[in-house]
Amino acid sequence: MSFTPTATAEDDVKCLAGIKSFNDPQGKLSSWSLTNSSVGFICRFNGVSCWNGLENRILSLELEEMNLSGQVPESLQSCKSLQVLNLSTNNLFGKIPTQLCKWFPYLVSLDLSNNDLSGTIPHELGNCVYLNTLYLSYNRLSGPLPPQLSSLVRLKQFSVAYNCLSGRIPSFFNGAMKMDMLADSRLGGANLGSKCCDLSKKKLAAIIAAGAFGAAPSLMLVFGLWLWNNLTRVSKRRKRGYEFDDCWVERLGVHKLVEVSLFLKPLIKLKLVHLIAATSNFSAQNVLVSTWTGTTYKAMLLDGSMLAIKRLSACKLGEKQFLLEMKQVGLLKHPNLEKPLVYKYMSNGTLYSLLHSNGNTALDWPSRLRIGLGAARGLSWLHHCCHPPCLHQNISSSVILVDEDFDARIMDFGFSRLTNGDASLQKDVHGFGVVLLELVTGQKPFEINASEEGYKGNLVNWIDQLSSSGRIKDVIDKALTGKGYDDEILQFLQIACKCVAVRPKEKWSMYQVYISLCSIAEQLGFSEFYEENSPFII
């Protein structure tokens, strides 16, 4: 395939001009200056990648989470060499253009999920013969699933979940695709289930934290504690000090809607009063960790088994919306994630306490790498295997539990929509970068205990300061140096710095972070994290 450089440049600039016509309330595209005429100038635009820097030939447009609104512009057809188009998680409306495959004959990945697109799925999409990723979930698409999509023999990742589709599922999909990618539609002829992909085909039972939580029992548990919080808040408004006397526990016992359940193989049923007793009335002595979503307590049941119970903070959602959000969380299953709101009690506690509590023995490098890799694996799955991505919003060492084998479990995931916070993939990546910096330096995020007296900045600023003065090795925890891992530790530190990079185009995705950590882990034989069948390994 040949291109005339001048014509290609003009065409691709015209393509971007159409994109720039989107309603852009946050000014995400404001830096796109289309008056420039230098070679490769559009390749430096936010969300734009080119085949090379010597010509304005666009390879991919990745404009997700930009709050753009409007209809998919016809000017896109000028990006003739485009292979990746990602307009997900915006406010696009109207119909999917029927000519997409003519516009982009070599299209490999198309993601229009999490918008407000309507109409039918164009049968012409079956002409995108090179397509291996197609995400149309979380829109208002209607009508049948076109049988022409069976022509997409290269298709590996596919989702039309959470639309208004109807009719029967073509036989091709019954045998070749996972039906969880068709969830919440009116399609018949298949068993519909979870909307997230599996991390690996291998059995991972050895590192599953607390068995398989069923969605319905988990939902009952969440609703029980949510209702309890609402009841106690109402009661506190009626009678100040209600939560401190003994009778409030007895009063809770008469509420029939607060029974809670969880799957721990076998099923355990607990009433809220039993949880209260197991935590000594949710006493401060049993607090494991407090985060923005609530407080987690250590609980000892009558049979001597240990659990960790989370009591949610005040939530602004109504009952119906809260239950809907928790139902979606209940569908997420991954060994490096911990379900709300009951966890297996882990004697190592949170990563924050393990790193920073006085009296704890300093972790060796293999243990720190294992923790970082496990947490990266879980967060990568949330970002790249869930469609739309499941954001965390408050990733930190305080929400990472560590078991006796130093495997990490991320908790508090799935709550980002329960608050008014500004959640984003990059915010998650930045928070995870700080976690990696804690692992490699042993320092707290906002309190530097170093030789520089009087330093008042945070961990990221401290590392940036030492890096600028050529002293990057000085940030490494002295307990780790000289133990034979110095090269791997520096690689780890470089990955962490990519996560906290200021410029968005320099900041890595969790996919890149996970893959890079896997390459370090391979040198130490952590084979379970980069098995051949993992979808993160290409």
Helices and strands as residue ranges (DSSP letters): H 5-20, G 41-44, E 48-50, E 58-62, E 69-70, G 74-78, E 84-86, E 91-95, H 100-103, E 109-111, E 116-120, G 123-127, E 133-135, E 140-143, G 147-151, E 157-159, E 164-168, H 171-176, G 179-182, E 186-188, G 205-207, H 215-238, G 242-244, H 247-253, G 256-258, E 259-263, E 267-271, H 272-278, G 284-286, E 287-291, E 294-300, E 306-312, H 319-330, E 342-344, H 351-356, H 365-384, G 397-399, E 400-402, E 408-410, G 416-418, H 425-441, H 459-468, G 472-475, H 486-499, G 504-506, H 510-522, G 527-529
